[in-house]
Amino acid sequence: MATVVREIERKYDLAAGGTAALDAVKTMTGTAGIAAVSQQDEQLLDAVYYDTADLRLIGAGITLRRRTGGGDAGWHLKLPAGADTRDEIRLPLAAPGGAVPEELAALVRAYTRGAALAPVVRIQTSRRVLRLLDGAGQALAEIAADHVAAEPADGSAASWDEIEAELVTGGPALLTAIEAQLRRAGARHAATATKLQRALGGRLPAAGAAQQPPLTRNSPAGEVVLGYVRDQVAAIWRYDPLVRRDAPDAVHQMRVAARRARSALQAFGGIIEREATRSLCAELKWLAAALGPARDGEVLLARLTAELAAIPPALVAGPVEARITAHFTAELAQAGQTVLRALDGQRYLRLLDDLDALLADPPLTPLAERKAGKVLAKPVRRAARRLQRALAAVPAAGDRDAAIHEARKATKRARYAAEAATPALGSTASRQAAQAKELQQLLGDHHDSVVARAVLLDLAGRARTAGEETFTYGLMYQRQACQAATIEQALPRFTARGFVNHQG
């Protein structure tokens, strides 16, 4: 079973050795909450790092290693989680020289896509560690002075000295104080973020193009739209391992990224050739649908749990909570397996390849070269008009729930189109996005109420068959219906207010 450790650290280069730097840290006792400093015995660490032949993992800021020595010997997969922060997933050591554990290989499948993981470098480290303790003897941080010897698979070799400052229970202010002390002792920010990057040197994937200037209304329209799509594709990659680990909100964020990418391709089909992306949009729709049951189950469980908690205990008859929990436990387990099968399938990997191909060689139309401020206003207005028509159709609809659901989909399209165009259209697009977000939340609550009522009817039927009281299910049903009615009464104000009129 894997364990996950949040690693917050900074790395520094040293001219030689680490004695002066460690001595400087020892003098911090009495400051920054440090009550004592404990020096540990020297550790000898031996790590073999794995990657694809073209180093896809390190190119994405990911490291995978098998390490012996020290207190955390085992397989370690490190995934980026923010500035100075990575999540380290640890598994025990298997047989010597064994293959990468499937549990870790699956977490990076979106990057490897079937390519073999093999050793790319061996790194041996002689480590001296200081533990900075608080008044209760708990570790606040660890300072490690390392002498590193690297042996890449190509036969070259290198060695160097560095120092790492890693938080244990301390906060960011402590890390800042440690850095100031280390810099006074001659340490400087490391030129590379990891030992692996330094060891591989010239074998690293070529750095991306220089940072582009901010997108504006004068930028080419194609650059603005592709920038938005690129951000969504990066989000799909980023959330893939989190979904596999069942991290909170990961399924939701991955599904939103897929929907945003699809919406942008559809809304701006005059800029990125619509016909050329039609099949890609269909596959993005498939991915969002595959993620849907898991996300919907999470939302409904939270909704019904909160609804039940709001009812006075005297009105709760029978094992309502237990039946709700059992229902969604089974549904979520099944939905989770469905998601994993989708992410492990060839269809998903082909989708990732197709997204890469789109970004590498986009099928742009002549409009893509024109100024974004002129070109993007029209499709954003068009999305807003479609939303207004969908809202206007609700009062006369024979099936109001279905009509409101269609309005909800139009709201998402209006929101995502405006989000994509915001760098070019500025405040007018951002206002449309904000208004659509507010409406989307409202219509989302309505949709959740519709689905929740269907679930409550099903649960009530099962309870009746089991000879249980069904009063509480009926009460919850009615409360959900009242919430939906309140939402419907609020819709005219959005129709009357309208959305932003973008100037082309």
N, C-alpha and C positions, 0 to 999 in steps of 0.2 A: 504494500500500500504506500502510495507516494505521500510525502509531506511537503508542504509549501512554506517557504520562508521569504518574507519581504526583506530585501537587501537594500539598504540605503548607505551608500559609501562614496567616497571620493578617493581618487588615486593621484599620487604625486611622483615625480621623477627626482632621483637623488644623484649627486655627482659620484659618490662612492659610499657604500655601506649605509647604515642607518643609525649608527650610534649617536651622533649629534642630535638627530631628530628625535629619537626615543628619549634621550636625556632631557631635551627641551620639554617634552610632554610630561615627564615625571615632575617637573616644577609646577605643574598646573594644580596640584593638590590645594584645595581651599578655594578654588575659583570654579565658576560654571557648574556648581553642584558636585564637584569631584571631591570626595572625602578621602580616598586612598587610591593608590596605583599598585597593581599586582603584576609582576613579571612572570610569564609562563615559561616552561621549558621549551627549548628550541624544537621546532617541528620540521620534519622532512616530508614534503608532499610530492607525489609523482602522479601527473595527470596526462591522459591521452585525450586529445580533442578530436571530435568527429564532425564531418561536414560532407557536403557533396563535392564532386570534383571541381565544380565551378564556384564553390564557396558561397552558396546561396544563404546559408544561415547567418554567417558573419556579416554578409551584405545587408541583412535585415536587423543587425544588432543582437542576434541570438547566439548563445554559446551552448555547446553540448559536450560534456566530458565524462570520463570515468577516472576517478581519483582515488588513490590509496594514501594512507597517512593522515594524521590529524584526527580531530574529533568528529568529522562529518564525512568520512570515507564513503564513497558510493558513486552512483550516477547522478549528475547534476545537469539540469536544463535551466538556463537563465533566459527569461523573456523580459523585454523592456516594459517598464511600468511607470515611466515618468522621468523627470530630471533626477540624476544621481540614484535612480531607483530601478531595481529589477526584482522580479519574482523568481525565486529559485525552487524548482520542483526536484525533490530528491527521492531516489530509490536506492535500496541496499545494493551492495555489490553482488553480481552474479558470478558465474565461473570465470576464472582468469581469461582475459582476452575475448570474452563473450561478445555476442552481437548486441547492438543497441536494443534495450528493452522496448517491446512493442508499445507500451503505454507512453513512452517518451517519443518514439517515432511517430505515433499518431498525432501528437500535439504539434508537430512541425510538418505534417503532410501537405498543408497548403503551400509550403515553400519547396519541399523536396519533389512532390508530385511524381513519385515513383523512382526518382534518382536514388542510387545507393548512398548510404552513409558509411564513410570509411575514415580511418585515422588520417589526420592531416598534419598534426604536430604533437610532439611529446614535450611537456614542460615540467621540469623538476625545480622545486622551490625549497630553499632553506629559509625558514620563517622564524622570526622572534616577535613575540606578541606581548603588548601591554594591555591590561584590562583596567579601565577607568571605572571606579566603584563609587556608589553613593553611600550615604551614612548607614544604610541597612546592609551594605555588602553586596548589593545588586549591581550587575554590570550596566554601565551607561553606554560605553563604547569600547571598541577594541582598536588598537593601533598595531598594525603588522608591518614590520620591516622585512622585506623579501630580497634575497639574492636569487635571481632567476636564470636558469639555463634552458634554452629552447632548442629543440632538434626537429625542424620541419621534415616532412616526408621526402623532400627533394634532396636531403643530405646536407643542407647548409646548417649552420649553427650560430647562435648568438647568446650573449649573456648581458645582464644589466641589474641595477638595483632600483627598487621602488618602494614606496610606502603607501599603505591603504589605511584610511580612517573610516570605520564602519560603525554606525549607530546600532545599539542593542535595545536599550529602553530610553535613551536620551532623545532630546528633540533637536530640531534644526539649529537652534541657537548654539547648542554644544558643538555641532559639526563646524559651525562658523568660527567658534572660539579655537577649536583644535587647528583649523586651517591657518588661522593667524599665527599660532605658535609654530606650526611646521614651516611656514614661509619665512619666519624670522630665523629659523635654523637652516635655511638654504633650500628647502623643498620648493618645487614648482609644479603647477598642474601638469599631469602627464600628457604627453603628446597623443596618446591613444587611450581609448576608454577601457580596453582589456589587454591582458597579457597576450591573448591569442592574436589580436590585431597587430601588436608589435612584433610578435614572432614571425608572422607571415609576411610582413613588410610588403615587398613588391608584388606578391601574389594576390593581394587584395583586389576585389572588383574595382574597376575604374570609378573614380568619384563622379558623382552626378554633375550636371552643368552648374555653373556659378549661379548663385541665388538670383532669381529674376526680380526686377523691380515690381512694386505692388501693382496689381491690376486696377485699371481705372476705366472710365467711360471711353477713353481714347485707345484702349488696348484692342487688339483684334478680337472679334466676337468668339472665334474658335478657341482662343487661349482661355477666355473666361469660362466657357462651357466645359472645356476639357479639364481645367483646373478643379472645377467642382466634381466632375466625374472621377478624376484621379483621387481626390480626397475620399470619396465613397469607396472606391476599390481598396484603398489603403485601410479603411475601417473594416472592410470585410476580412482582409488578411489579419488585422490586429485582433479582431474578436473571435476568429476561428479557434485558437487554442483555449480561449476563455469559455467559449460555448462547450467545447469538449470537456472542460473541467467543471462545467455546471456552475460557473461563477455568476453571482447575482447580476441581473439585468443584461447579461451578455447576449442572450438570444434576441432580446428586444432590440439592442443596438445593432446587431448584425442584420436583422430583418429591416430595420429602418434604412441602413446603408444601402441594401439591395434595392429597396423601393425608391430611394432618392436617386440612385444611379439610373434606374429604369425611367423614372419620371423626367429626368433631365434629357435623356436621349429622345424621349417621345416629344417633350415640349419644344425642343430645339432641333427638330428634324430638318429644318431648313438650313441648319448650320453643319450638323453632322448628318450625313445622308441617311434619311429615315429608312429607306429600303435596305440599306446595308447593315443596319443595326436591328432589324425586325426580329430576327431569330435570337439575337443576344437579349433583347428585351423579354422575349418569351422565356428564356432560361433564367433571367433575373426574377421574373414572376414565379417561376417554379421554385427557386430557392426561397423566396419569401413565404410561399405556401408551405414548403417543407418545414420551415421554422415556426409557422403559425400556431399549430396545436399546442406546442410547448409554451409559447408566450401567452396564448389565450387562456390556457389552464392556469397559469400563474396569476393572471389578472382576475379571473373569476373566483379562484380560491380566496384571494385577498379581499375581493368585493363581498362575497357571501360571509366570510369570517367577520368582517367589519360590520356587516348588516346584522348578523346574529348578536354581536356584542352590544349593539345599540338597542336591542329589545330588552325590556325589563325581565329579569329572571322568572318572575311569576307567569310570564306569557310564553315561556319556553317549555313545550311539552314533548317529552320523548327524547331519544338520543340524537338530537338534530346535529350537534357539532360532530359527533363521531361518524354519522352517516356522510356528512359533507366531506370530512377529512378522508374517509375511506374512498369515496368516489374520486376525489381529485388525486389522491396518492396513486391509485391505479392508472388514471388517465395520464398523469404527468410522467410516470415511469414508462408507459408505452410511447408517449410523445418524445421523451428523451431518446429512446432507442431509435425511433424514426429519424430524428435529427442526426444521430451518429451514423446511421446507415447512409443517409444522404451525403454527409460530409466525407465519408469513406468511399463513396462511389465514383466511378469514372465520369459520370455526368457532371458532377461538381468540379472535378479537376479540369475537365474540358472547358467549363465556364470560366475558371480562373485563367486558363491559357488564352481563351478568346478575349477576356478583358485586357490582358497584357498586350495582345496583338492590336486591339483597338487603340490603346494609348500609344503604342509604338508607331503605328501607321494609321492614323485616324482618317476615315473617308470624309474629308471636309468638302463643303460646297464653296462656290465663289463668295457667298455671303460671309464666310468665316474670316476673310481678310478685312472686312469692313469694320468700322469702329463699333465697339460693343454698345456704346450708349445709343446709337441709332438703330442697330439691328435687334437687340434683345428686348426692347420695349414692347414691340408688337406681340411676340409670343407670350410675354408675361401678362399683357392686357387680355389676350385671348383666353388664357387660363382663368383670369378673374371673371370674364364675361360668362364662361361656361359654368363657373361656380354660381354666379347670380341666377342663371337660368335654372340650375338644379335646385336652388333654394326656392325660387318662385314656383316651381312645379310641385312642391310638397303639399300645400293646402288642398289642392284639387285631386291629389293622387288617391286611387282606390286602395292601394297598400302603402300607407304612410310610412311604415317602418322601412319598407324597401326603398321608398323615395328618399328618406332621410339617409339611408345607407349610401345611396348613389351620390347624394350631396356631400357626404363625408369623403368619398373617394375624390370628388372634384375639389374639395377643400385641400386635400393633401397635394394634388397636382398644382393648385394655385400657390400653395406655400412653398413647395420645393422649387418651382420655377422662379419664384421671387428670390428665394435664398441663393440660387445659382447666379442670378443676375445682379445681386446686391453690389458686388465690386464695381459694376458699370453704372447701375441706376441709383445707387446711393440710398438716401432716406426714403424715397418713394417705394422702392422695392422692399426695403426692410420693414416699412409700415405694413405693406401687404402681407409680408411673411408673418409679422406679429399678429395681425388681425386674423389671418388664416389659422395660425397656431391656436389662438383663443377659441375660434369656432371648431377646430378639429378636436380640441379637448371636450367641448360640449357635445359634439356629435358622437365622439367616442364613448362618452358616458351613456348616451342614449343607446348605442349599439350594445354596449355591455349589459345594459338593463334588459334589452330584448333577449339576449342569449341567456342571461341569468334566470329570467322567468321560465325559459324552456327547461333549464336544468332543474329548477325548483319543482316544476310539474312532474318531471321524471322522478326526482327524489321522493316527492309526496306519494307517487304511485307505488314505489318500492316499499315505502314505509307502511302504506295501507295494506299491502300484501303481507307484510310481516306482522300485522296486527298492532302497529304503533299509531300514536296520535299524529294527526297531520295538520293540526291547527296552526302551528308555528310556520310551516311552509306556506300556508295560505296568507298568513300575515306578512311574511317576507315578500311574497309575490306582489301583494297589494302595495307595499312600500316601494318596490321597484317600479311598479306601474305609475305610481304618483310621481316618482322622480322623472320618469320619461315624459309624462304630461307637462311637468314644469319646464323641461328642456324645450319641448315643442312650442310652448308659449313664448319662449325667449327668442325663437328663430326670426320673427318679423323684424326685430331691431337690426339684425345683420343685413336683411334684404333692404331695409330702408336706408341704412347707413351706406351700403355699397362698399366698394373697395377703391383703392387708390387709382387715380387717373394718371398713368405714366406718360410723360412727354417724350416723344421720339425725337 
